[in-house]
Amino acid sequence: MKQFKAFVKKEFHHIFRDTRTVFILLGMPVVQIIIFGFALTNEVKNSRIGVLDNSKDAATESLINELEASRYFDIEKNIYSYNDIEQSFREGKIKMAVVFPQRFGENLQHFNKAQVQLVADASDPNVANTLTNYATAVVMDYQKRITGNRQLPYTINTEMRMLYNPQLKGAYNFVPGVMAMVLMLVCTLMTAITVVREKEMGTMEILLASPIKPLKIIIAKAVPYLLLSIVNVASILLLSVFVLEVPINGSLLLLSFESILFILTCLAFGLLISASTASQQTAMFISLTGMFLPTVMLSGFMFPIENMPLPLQIISNAVPAKWYYMIVKDVMIKGVGLESVWKETLILAGMMFFLLAMAIKKFKIRLA
């Protein structure tokens, strides 16, 4: 029994003297529970919508107030024409537009019938379908309230249009997310493990003693994963177009450039992990918790970011996959050009240079 207690005490010493192991064992479960607890929800809240009011009467003002009072919508005021709606969709300012035709209130009062058009961004079909359902419910509630006990019923017909994805295919949403996850796993995880494996096996000392410069050794290890990742991008795009019937509406050259930029960002992160760790297990845990979970939870791929609390929304800005997912969805589904995704591109490039600089600074040319 004394020997058993001694071994238990020794193991506790090994755990608590390594701060990274303590963080993985005690900190990561807490972080994961917080992220999963706040992010796992199918409800869409605080979505930005635009209103094009061509009637500007008491009825439309009342219905707009109903929409604004709902916790599901935040209304964008600066929309004055259909061209403004299209531009707002391209710039990502709104996810749905509510259009009131001329003489809405007059038609409702004299003919007991009026029409409302809902135009949704269906590049994310789940959000588009949910928003149109919410808006339709608000309109129906308004209709029931104004009819009261009147003998002639009022009727408001709702017309819906799904831009970019008329059939509401889920593939339009998960293809960009799958690209982000695959590239992250191949680049970050494998790059981190392959360099750390050299340290564990003792062969890194031999490589560092060779005439080749240490920086070239690291680059040589990253190049195969860069090429494999490019092949992965090509295969995913081919499958999405010919099997899943997801079109590439934008520039294929721009999409390829953005993918290579994201690959280089993931490689830089993998090199940083490998330079900062000494075991494959640690590198694997850091890669999975540092890239895989944020990619799934905080990139907007599975759960809308606007649903999350403000601190998590701020943290999501540090996830490279979020910006890459936004770029791929806009270029591939909406067909926009570099003028619409230049901000996301600059952020991704800044992350790549920062991670690469940190990896070079952390890398040690002597293991002893």
C-alpha positions in Angstrom: 0.0 0.0 0.0 2.9 2.4 0.8 4.4 1.7 -2.6 1.1 2.4 -4.3 0.7 5.7 -2.5 4.3 6.6 -3.4 3.6 6.0 -7.1 0.4 8.0 -6.9 2.3 10.9 -5.3 5.0 10.7 -7.9 2.5 10.9 -10.7 0.9 14.0 -9.2 4.4 15.6 -9.1 4.9 14.9 -12.8 1.5 16.4 -13.7 1.7 19.6 -11.6 5.2 20.5 -12.5 4.3 20.7 -16.2 2.0 23.7 -16.6 1.0 22.7 -20.2 -0.2 19.3 -19.0 -2.2 21.0 -16.1 -3.8 23.3 -18.6 -4.8 20.5 -20.9 -6.2 18.3 -18.1 -7.9 21.1 -16.1 -8.3 24.1 -18.3 -9.4 22.6 -21.6 -12.5 20.8 -20.2 -13.7 24.1 -18.7 -13.1 26.0 -22.0 -14.9 23.3 -24.0 -17.9 23.2 -21.7 -18.2 27.0 -21.9 -17.9 27.0 -25.7 -20.3 24.1 -26.2 -22.8 25.5 -23.7 -23.1 28.9 -25.4 -22.6 27.9 -29.0 -24.8 24.8 -29.3 -28.1 26.3 -30.3 -30.2 26.2 -33.4 -32.0 29.5 -32.7 -31.1 32.5 -34.8 -31.0 35.8 -33.0 -30.0 39.4 -33.6 -29.8 38.9 -37.4 -29.4 42.0 -39.4 -32.2 42.6 -41.9 -33.0 45.4 -44.3 -36.4 47.0 -44.9 -37.4 48.6 -48.3 -40.5 50.6 -47.6 -42.1 51.8 -50.8 -45.4 52.7 -49.2 -44.3 54.6 -46.0 -47.7 54.6 -44.4 -49.0 53.7 -40.9 -49.5 50.0 -41.7 -45.9 49.5 -42.9 -44.5 51.6 -40.0 -46.5 49.4 -37.5 -45.3 46.2 -39.1 -41.7 47.4 -39.1 -42.0 48.2 -35.4 -43.2 44.7 -34.9 -40.1 43.3 -36.6 -37.8 45.6 -34.8 -39.4 44.7 -31.4 -38.6 41.0 -32.1 -35.3 39.8 -30.5 -34.6 37.9 -33.7 -33.9 41.0 -35.9 -31.8 44.1 -36.0 -33.0 46.4 -38.8 -30.7 48.1 -41.3 -32.3 51.5 -42.1 -30.2 52.6 -45.1 -32.0 50.8 -47.9 -33.9 52.8 -50.5 -34.0 50.5 -53.6 -33.5 47.0 -54.9 -29.9 47.8 -55.8 -29.2 48.7 -52.2 -30.6 45.2 -51.2 -28.3 43.4 -53.6 -25.3 45.5 -52.5 -26.0 44.9 -48.8 -26.1 41.1 -49.4 -22.8 41.2 -51.2 -21.2 43.2 -48.5 -22.6 40.9 -45.8 -24.5 43.7 -44.1 -27.9 41.9 -44.0 -29.1 38.3 -44.2 -32.7 39.1 -45.2 -34.7 42.0 -46.7 -38.3 42.8 -46.2 -39.9 44.7 -49.1 -43.2 46.6 -48.9 -44.8 47.5 -52.2 -46.4 50.9 -52.9 -49.9 51.5 -51.4 -49.5 48.7 -48.9 -51.8 50.3 -46.3 -54.3 51.4 -48.9 -54.6 47.9 -50.4 -54.9 46.4 -46.9 -57.7 48.8 -45.9 -59.7 48.9 -49.1 -59.1 45.4 -50.7 -58.3 43.5 -47.5 -55.2 42.2 -49.2 -51.6 43.2 -49.3 -48.2 41.7 -50.1 -44.9 41.5 -48.4 -41.7 40.2 -50.1 -39.0 38.4 -48.1 -35.6 38.2 -49.8 -33.2 36.0 -48.0 -29.5 35.2 -48.4 -29.7 31.4 -48.9 -25.9 30.8 -49.1 -26.6 29.6 -45.5 -29.9 27.7 -46.1 -30.6 27.0 -42.4 -30.4 30.6 -41.4 -32.4 31.8 -44.4 -35.2 29.3 -43.8 -35.3 30.2 -40.1 -35.3 34.0 -40.7 -38.1 33.8 -43.3 -40.2 31.6 -40.9 -39.6 34.1 -38.1 -40.6 37.1 -40.3 -43.7 35.2 -41.6 -44.8 34.5 -38.0 -44.5 38.2 -37.1 -46.6 39.2 -40.2 -49.2 36.6 -39.3 -49.4 37.8 -35.7 -49.8 41.4 -37.0 -52.6 40.3 -39.4 -54.5 38.5 -36.6 -54.3 41.5 -34.4 -55.6 44.1 -36.9 -58.5 41.9 -38.0 -60.1 41.6 -34.6 -63.8 40.9 -34.9 -64.2 42.4 -38.4 -66.3 40.5 -40.8 -64.1 41.1 -43.9 -60.7 39.4 -43.2 -57.5 41.1 -44.1 -55.0 39.1 -46.0 -51.2 39.7 -46.3 -49.5 37.4 -48.8 -45.8 36.7 -48.2 -43.6 36.1 -51.2 -40.2 34.6 -50.5 -37.0 34.5 -52.7 -33.9 32.6 -51.8 -30.8 34.2 -53.4 -27.7 32.1 -54.3 -29.3 28.9 -53.1 -32.9 28.6 -54.3 -33.2 24.9 -53.4 -31.8 25.4 -49.9 -29.2 22.7 -50.3 -27.1 22.1 -47.1 -24.0 21.5 -49.2 -23.8 25.2 -50.0 -23.0 25.7 -46.3 -20.9 22.7 -45.3 -18.5 22.6 -48.3 -16.7 25.8 -47.3 -16.6 24.5 -43.7 -15.3 21.1 -44.7 -12.5 22.8 -46.7 -11.5 24.7 -43.6 -11.4 21.6 -41.4 -9.6 19.4 -43.8 -6.9 22.0 -44.5 -6.5 22.6 -40.8 -6.0 18.9 -39.9 -3.6 18.2 -42.8 -1.5 21.4 -42.3 -1.5 22.2 -38.6 -1.8 18.8 -37.0 0.5 16.8 -39.3 3.2 19.6 -39.5 3.3 19.9 -35.8 3.6 16.1 -35.2 6.2 15.4 -37.9 8.7 18.0 -36.5 8.1 16.9 -32.9 8.6 13.3 -33.9 12.1 14.1 -35.0 12.8 15.5 -31.6 11.5 12.5 -29.8 13.4 10.0 -32.0 16.6 12.0 -31.6 17.0 12.5 -35.3 16.5 16.3 -35.2 20.0 16.6 -33.8 21.4 14.8 -36.9 19.3 17.1 -39.2 20.5 20.2 -37.4 24.2 19.0 -37.7 23.8 18.7 -41.5 25.1 21.4 -43.8 21.5 22.5 -44.6 20.3 25.5 -42.6 17.7 24.8 -39.9 15.2 27.1 -41.5 15.4 25.2 -44.8 14.9 22.0 -42.9 11.6 23.2 -41.4 10.5 24.6 -44.8 11.3 21.3 -46.5 9.1 19.5 -44.0 6.3 21.9 -44.6 6.4 21.8 -48.4 4.9 18.3 -48.8 1.9 19.3 -46.6 1.4 22.4 -48.7 1.3 20.3 -51.9 -1.0 17.7 -50.3 -3.3 20.5 -49.1 -3.5 21.9 -52.6 -4.5 18.5 -53.9 -7.2 18.3 -51.1 -8.6 21.7 -52.2 -8.8 20.5 -55.8 -10.5 17.3 -54.9 -13.0 19.0 -52.6 -13.9 21.5 -55.3 -14.3 18.8 -57.9 -16.6 16.8 -55.7 -18.6 19.9 -54.7 -19.2 20.8 -58.4 -19.8 17.4 -60.0 -21.2 15.4 -57.1 -22.9 17.9 -54.8 -23.8 20.3 -57.6 -22.5 23.3 -55.7 -21.4 25.9 -58.3 -18.3 28.0 -58.2 -19.9 31.4 -59.0 -16.7 33.5 -58.4 -13.2 33.4 -59.7 -11.5 30.0 -59.4 -8.1 31.8 -59.4 -9.1 34.0 -56.5 -10.5 30.9 -54.6 -7.2 29.1 -55.2 -5.2 32.0 -54.0 -7.3 32.4 -50.8 -7.0 28.6 -50.1 -3.2 28.7 -50.5 -3.1 31.7 -48.1 -5.1 29.8 -45.5 -2.9 26.7 -46.0 0.2 28.8 -45.3 -1.5 30.2 -42.2 -2.2 26.7 -40.9 1.4 25.6 -41.7 2.8 28.5 -39.8 0.6 27.6 -36.8 1.8 24.0 -37.0 5.4 25.1 -37.1 4.8 27.3 -34.1 3.3 24.4 -32.2 6.3 22.1 -33.1 8.8 24.7 -32.0 7.0 25.2 -28.7 6.5 21.5 -27.8 8.7 18.5 -27.2 6.3 15.5 -27.5 3.8 14.3 -30.1 1.0 14.0 -27.6 1.3 17.6 -26.5 1.5 18.8 -30.1 -1.6 16.8 -31.0 -3.6 18.1 -28.1 -2.6 21.7 -28.8 -3.4 21.3 -32.5 -6.8 19.8 -31.8 -7.9 22.2 -29.1 -6.2 25.2 -30.7 -7.5 24.8 -34.2 -10.1 22.0 -34.6 -12.5 23.0 -31.9 -12.4 26.7 -32.7 -12.8 25.8 -36.4 -16.0 23.8 -35.6 -17.4 26.1 -33.0 -16.3 29.6 -33.7 -15.9 29.9 -37.5 -19.6 30.3 -38.2 -19.6 26.9 -40.0 -22.0 25.1 -37.7 -23.4 27.8 -35.5 -24.1 31.5 -36.3 -21.6 33.7 -34.5 -24.2 36.4 -33.8 -26.0 33.9 -31.5 -23.0 33.8 -29.1 -22.2 36.1 -26.3 -20.1 39.1 -27.1 -16.9 37.7 -25.5 -17.1 34.6 -27.8 -17.8 36.8 -30.8 -14.6 38.8 -30.0 -12.6 35.6 -29.6 -13.9 34.2 -32.9 -12.0 37.0 -34.7 -8.7 35.2 -33.7 -9.8 32.0 -35.5 -8.2 31.9 -39.0 -10.9 29.5 -40.2 -13.6 32.1 -39.6 -12.1 34.5 -42.2 -11.4 31.7 -44.6 -14.9 30.3 -44.3 -16.3 33.8 -45.0 -14.1 34.2 -48.0 -14.9 30.8 -49.6 -18.7 31.3 -49.0 -18.6 34.7 -50.6 -16.4 33.9 -53.5 -17.8 30.4 -54.3 -21.5 30.9 -53.5 -22.1 34.6 -54.0 -19.6 35.1 -56.8 -18.0 38.2 -55.3 -14.5 39.4 -56.2 -11.5 40.6 -54.3 -13.0 44.0 -53.8 -15.6 42.4 -51.5 -13.2 40.1 -49.5 -10.1 42.3 -49.3 -10.5 42.9 -45.6 -10.7 39.2 -44.7 -7.8 38.5 -47.0 -5.6 41.1 -45.2 -6.6 39.7 -41.8 -5.6 36.2 -42.9 -2.3 37.4 -44.4 -1.6 39.2 -41.2 -2.2 36.1 -39.1 0.1 34.1 -41.4 3.0 36.5 -41.1 2.5 36.8 -37.3 2.4 33.0 -36.8 5.4 32.5 -39.1 7.5 35.2 -37.2 6.6 33.6 -33.9 7.5 30.1 -35.2 10.9 31.3 -36.4 11.6 33.1 -33.1 10.6 30.0 -31.1 12.6 27.6 -33.2 15.9 26.4 -31.5 18.8 25.4 -33.6 20.2 23.5 -30.5 18.1 20.9 -28.7 20.4 20.6 -25.7 
